[in-house]
Amino acid sequence: MSRNKHRISSPFLKPASTVTGVMATVLLALIPAAICYTWFFGIGFLINLAITSVLGLLIEALVMRARGRPVFFYLGDLSMLVTAVLLSFALPPGSPWWIAASGIFIASIFGKHVFGGLGHNVFNPAALAYVSLLVMFPLHMTGWYLPGSGSYAEAPIDPLSAFGVYTSLQLSFPFLREMALTPFAVVPDGFATATPLIEYKFAAPARILMAEAEGFSIWDRQARTGWEMLAVSFAAGGLILLWQKVISWHIPMTVIGTVLLLSTLFYQPGQEAIVGSPWLHLFSTSTMIGAFFIATDPASSPSSAAGKLIYGVLIGTVMYSIRIWGSYLDSVALSILLVNMCSPLIDEWTVRKHLGQLRVRKKSP
Amino acid sequence: MSRISRSLLIKKYIKPFLFRLAGKPGWLSPIYALPGGIVPAPNKQVSLQHKIIGMPSSQLPLPSQLILPLKQHQGDDAVPVVRPGQYVYKRQLIAAAHGNGSVNLHAPTSGFITAIDFQLAAVNIRPQPGRPWHQSIDPRQTAIVIKTDGNDLTDPELPLSPLEVTPWQQRHIDELRQAVFEAGICGLGGAGFPTAIKLSASAIKTLIINGAECEPYITADEALMREYADEIVEGSRIIQTIVGAQDCVIGIEEDKHEAIKAIQSAIAGLESANHPLGGLPVVKLVLVPAIYPSGGEKQLIRIITGIQPMSGQRPSDVGVLCHSVATARAIFKAITDAEPLISRVTTLTGSALRNPVNVEALIGTPLSHLLQFAGFDPSALERLLVGGPLMGYVVDDFETPLLKTSNCLLAASQQDIQSVKASSVPHRDCIRCDFCAPVCPVKLQPQTLYFASRHQRHDSAVQNGILDCIECGACAAVCPSQIPLVAYYRDEKALIHEEADCGESSRWQALFEKHQQRQADNVVAVQQRKLEKLQDKLVSIAEGENPGKEAAVESGSPVTHKSAEQIKSEIEAAVARTRARKAELLSKADINKDGSQ
């Protein structure tokens, strides 16, 4: 069917919104989190972002060319940039460049275009790429390289100082390290949390309890403070999306509500290191980015309001279950991928009855 | 981010509730919230600066010719009762209703008929639901063309109608209904349904007069309510009397303040007047939230009464009748002045016009004449629309006439609508953002319908209620991918109807084939019987009887002179012929059977 033939049909109004506008709003809503991430963890995030964006647009252009579609028209929808930013948030700052490159390749090809492009994808591309990377490169994805916190806590390096920036570049591009006059050994720190998507339970419980005892200040560039501030900035971005009506409240509120409910139900004082406190589940983990930015991906979530509520509750339940009773590294991306698979079925179940629809006649007794 | 506000909580629920608590006039009865809806920029003020300008007048002269298509309504064409070259007076019947749902057509002014079988390439009938837009432009629309003489003469010998002599309150209902039929009135709100048919509905409880003109730019009804409120209220009373409705409600959007005031004072005037039918309940005014599309027939009925007609039902089936204010006034004029529908109020608006205004123009006036009057600037024109930007249709030929259903002429520039250039870009894929479902006034799931239409899955489309779609365009207006959803739905509806027609024709085909088969079988059976008879004869001859005797005596034929041998051989020949014929027919029947399979 020709895509062009319908265009002199009503309505003739100027479009109220465009896909580009929607995606641009999502990008704007991610800016606070991007600033926060860079402030706490250095420019490793920006390097990853640059790699994923440039490569992502390039891959998208090649795919569109191969599919015989107008390249710039489809690049203009900015959806690739949104995927790139979300994926960059999920990568450890300071991971080698090929991690980001293969991640965006997976996101674009296997997350999106094998299903038919934007709108047809079954899974959220960023979440799919992240989980694939986690399976393929577990060490790189869980290691913590940047000596700004973690095991370097005794001699912290300010990640935004010249030395911190230089170290970040060296970490991302290993050949720079070989060219350097004073090469340093990379010691991945398996204890510290690496990305917002890696869970708290793999962080050293003792150190975090210690940090809790010390109290935290916003400007202290400790990892824990960083994660909490990052979660808050994701929540702020999510509120921007809600205010701009890019997303509806159903999914984020049910995801957060379910996690809050379950973590309160199973909360045991004194056992924070094992089951975690509700605060920890919401703000020291990646619940916020998941609830506001990844689970709300329109293409892979159900379309009806009732379906969204079911979807959100399922995600929250699976997320909490993986965290507490599961043994896998990640909970947010996995739970979203798992429930993404259910969304066509949820859609099928929750078809709303339209006005004037004839009721199904019941058999007379 | 959007010009089209989607947050309607306050408008729909909170404001009506608070105003009702506060006891504001017009808000006293409960209203029911319409699901969905959008609030596009109204752009109504521009055309409300002046009063309605009549035609013919010093400002707006008669056009040199009027083009009157025979079908300006839903239903069969009217049949011309004049011939080319004939002189017609104003108000004279020129085409009579004939067949199903047809309406009369009258000469709007005096003049000569120049042509009737005019192949009018450019007449656009308003797209019917279920017909794709490209089919709704009927290339062979017959029209009557009148060359106006400028005198605007009424027939001097036309007798006074009995209705002009006696006030309508004293006439019989059937007489009133007949007068409406003869005036050739069809729904002026846009659908063009013959009003006389609507008025013959029985068991009507509530009559709703629709003054909720919700589409942007259109102000024809609003201007009418400002200036002719008395006639509208009186017309509503006439309709109420004809259909015997208990309640009569005029529904107006809350933002039409002057129109509301005018209607309120008209109702008050009616109450205070010592009315002959004082026992009738008064007309009630109900304000409705200014949300598109609350002016749709079923939508307004739902807002005011809370009744939702089931799929496929007409509002009259559930005891509600809805007429637009323009129809009410046309009925008033038909009853009190015996004036047929020869003119209507139309909004001339859009940024490509220098002087947007409402005019009361004659039916059949070429659009170019009206555009010229309103200061048309062709260089700014992007598209000429008849109707509003949400449900109107494009007109390419400016010589297209004004129809009974044309409520607005929107000479749209780039400020008003999406430019032609921008709309010729292919649309993006659906990203399933679900902006469309919350705005649907029928609570459909536009995405599902889009996918079903696009892939022509008719069962899925019907199941998801595509036939209940009112094509209001709210979903397409908020779609970020700018998918022309309504166009997809129209195409799909057309295909569904086509398929249903095919089902019908295949049923007839099967019946016909069965019929043929039966006929063939019959013929074979007849031959069989003949054969049996002949064989019986043969047997009897062999037994030595003379079978042809009686017949021969009666007819006096030479058969009697034949010998028994002769007769026997003739009969044998006949048997052989009949056998051959039977075999032939049987084989034919077999071929038919094979063919039909």
Chai-1 contact restraints between the chains, C-beta under 6 A:
chainA,res_idxA,chainB,res_idxB,connection_type,confidence,min_distance_angstrom,max_distance_angstrom,comment,restraint_id
A,R3,B,P426,contact,1.0,0.0,6.0,A-B,restraint_1
A,N4,B,P426,contact,1.0,0.0,6.0,A-B,restraint_2
A,H6,B,P484,contact,1.0,0.0,6.0,A-B,restraint_3
A,H6,B,A487,contact,1.0,0.0,6.0,A-B,restraint_4
A,R7,B,S423,contact,1.0,0.0,6.0,A-B,restraint_5
A,R7,B,S424,contact,1.0,0.0,6.0,A-B,restraint_6
A,I8,B,V394,contact,1.0,0.0,6.0,A-B,restraint_7
A,S9,B,W133,contact,1.0,0.0,6.0,A-B,restraint_8
A,S9,B,P484,contact,1.0,0.0,6.0,A-B,restraint_9
A,S9,B,V486,contact,1.0,0.0,6.0,A-B,restraint_10
A,S9,B,A487,contact,1.0,0.0,6.0,A-B,restraint_11
A,S10,B,M391,contact,1.0,0.0,6.0,A-B,restraint_12
A,S10,B,G392,contact,1.0,0.0,6.0,A-B,restraint_13
A,S10,B,G473,contact,1.0,0.0,6.0,A-B,restraint_14
A,S10,B,V486,contact,1.0,0.0,6.0,A-B,restraint_15
A,P11,B,L390,contact,1.0,0.0,6.0,A-B,restraint_16
A,P11,B,G473,contact,1.0,0.0,6.0,A-B,restraint_17
A,P11,B,A476,contact,1.0,0.0,6.0,A-B,restraint_18
A,P11,B,A477,contact,1.0,0.0,6.0,A-B,restraint_19
A,F12,B,P389,contact,1.0,0.0,6.0,A-B,restraint_20
A,F12,B,I417,contact,1.0,0.0,6.0,A-B,restraint_21
A,L13,B,P389,contact,1.0,0.0,6.0,A-B,restraint_22
A,L13,B,A477,contact,1.0,0.0,6.0,A-B,restraint_23
A,K14,B,Q418,contact,1.0,0.0,6.0,A-B,restraint_24
A,P15,B,Q482,contact,1.0,0.0,6.0,A-B,restraint_25
A,A16,B,S2,contact,1.0,0.0,6.0,A-B,restraint_26
A,A16,B,R3,contact,1.0,0.0,6.0,A-B,restraint_27
A,A16,B,I4,contact,1.0,0.0,6.0,A-B,restraint_28
A,A16,B,V478,contact,1.0,0.0,6.0,A-B,restraint_29
A,S17,B,M1,contact,1.0,0.0,6.0,A-B,restraint_30
A,S17,B,S2,contact,1.0,0.0,6.0,A-B,restraint_31
A,S17,B,P480,contact,1.0,0.0,6.0,A-B,restraint_32
A,T18,B,P480,contact,1.0,0.0,6.0,A-B,restraint_33
A,V19,B,R428,contact,1.0,0.0,6.0,A-B,restraint_34
A,V19,B,P480,contact,1.0,0.0,6.0,A-B,restraint_35
A,V19,B,S481,contact,1.0,0.0,6.0,A-B,restraint_36
A,G21,B,M1,contact,1.0,0.0,6.0,A-B,restraint_37
A,V22,B,P480,contact,1.0,0.0,6.0,A-B,restraint_38
A,L118,B,D429,contact,1.0,0.0,6.0,A-B,restraint_39
A,L118,B,I431,contact,1.0,0.0,6.0,A-B,restraint_40
A,G119,B,D429,contact,1.0,0.0,6.0,A-B,restraint_41
A,G119,B,C430,contact,1.0,0.0,6.0,A-B,restraint_42
A,G119,B,I431,contact,1.0,0.0,6.0,A-B,restraint_43
A,G119,B,R432,contact,1.0,0.0,6.0,A-B,restraint_44
A,Q244,B,M1,contact,1.0,0.0,6.0,A-B,restraint_45
A,P298,B,I431,contact,1.0,0.0,6.0,A-B,restraint_46
A,P298,B,R432,contact,1.0,0.0,6.0,A-B,restraint_47
A,P298,B,C433,contact,1.0,0.0,6.0,A-B,restraint_48
A,A299,B,I431,contact,1.0,0.0,6.0,A-B,restraint_49
A,A299,B,R432,contact,1.0,0.0,6.0,A-B,restraint_50
A,S303,B,R432,contact,1.0,0.0,6.0,A-B,restraint_51
A,S303,B,D434,contact,1.0,0.0,6.0,A-B,restraint_52
A,S303,B,Q447,contact,1.0,0.0,6.0,A-B,restraint_53
A,R352,B,K443,contact,1.0,0.0,6.0,A-B,restraint_54
A,H354,B,V442,contact,1.0,0.0,6.0,A-B,restraint_55
A,H354,B,K443,contact,1.0,0.0,6.0,A-B,restraint_56
A,H354,B,L444,contact,1.0,0.0,6.0,A-B,restraint_57
A,H354,B,G465,contact,1.0,0.0,6.0,A-B,restraint_58
A,H354,B,D468,contact,1.0,0.0,6.0,A-B,restraint_59
A,L355,B,Q308,contact,1.0,0.0,6.0,A-B,restraint_60
A,L355,B,V442,contact,1.0,0.0,6.0,A-B,restraint_61
A,L355,B,K443,contact,1.0,0.0,6.0,A-B,restraint_62
A,G356,B,Q308,contact,1.0,0.0,6.0,A-B,restraint_63
A,G356,B,M310,contact,1.0,0.0,6.0,A-B,restraint_64
A,G356,B,S311,contact,1.0,0.0,6.0,A-B,restraint_65
A,G356,B,D468,contact,1.0,0.0,6.0,A-B,restraint_66
A,Q357,B,S311,contact,1.0,0.0,6.0,A-B,restraint_67
A,Q357,B,G465,contact,1.0,0.0,6.0,A-B,restraint_68
A,L358,B,M310,contact,1.0,0.0,6.0,A-B,restraint_69
A,L358,B,S311,contact,1.0,0.0,6.0,A-B,restraint_70
